Amino acid sequence: MVPVAQWLTKNLKIEINKSISPLALFLIKAGAIYAFWQLFYDLVLLPDGRLDTFLSLTGINMAGGLLSLLGWDVDVSGRVLTCVGHSGIEIQNGCNGLNLLGLYGGFIFAYPGDWKKRLIFLSTGLLVLFFANILRIAFFAVFNANLPQYWDVAHDYSSYIFFYPIVLSFWYLWTVISDQKDTLISG
């Protein structure tokens, strides 16, 4: 039985209906996790700002370092990354990928599977998404330096290029891996 269901039956004396389909159980868990994450993000993390600030500053600094390695002359100042001679980009709270990281993790938690595998897969996916965001920030700086008139289009659709393929691929892989025995961890 899943940990949430165990807690509910033990502490709230709720009888779990055995006829509930696995899909319905997944959708209920995913919906509850999503609602919790949105409330936690909007009411705690976003107003506090420390985690958002860390992700924004780290992303800007690492993207600036990457562009420097690739030969671009860049300036990093706080949350702003500029290709020298052009206008810069600013990564604000709420635009640094944190919300997406939570949604990705929510699916991994909602879908059944071994907890050891889940933690490894969750950590790997979050790390890959973090580095995808660094590439996205570097892309923004270069794009804004070369095609600033199309900034809105690039910004609005960048998630379809940088995040969604990764998230969907990792979600799919988790559905496959979580059903396999001992693919990542023995015992």
NORQUI-V727533 format. One record per helix or strand of 3 or more residues. SS is the DSSP state (a for helix, b for strand). FROM is the first residue (numbers start at 1). TO is the last residue. If there is no record, write none. Layout:
# NORQUI-V727533
ss = <SS SS>
from = <FROM FROM>
to = <TO TO>
This chain:
# NORQUI-V727533
ss = <a a a b b a a a a>
from = <3 22 50 74 80 98 115 148 164>
to = <11 48 69 77 83 110 146 162 177>
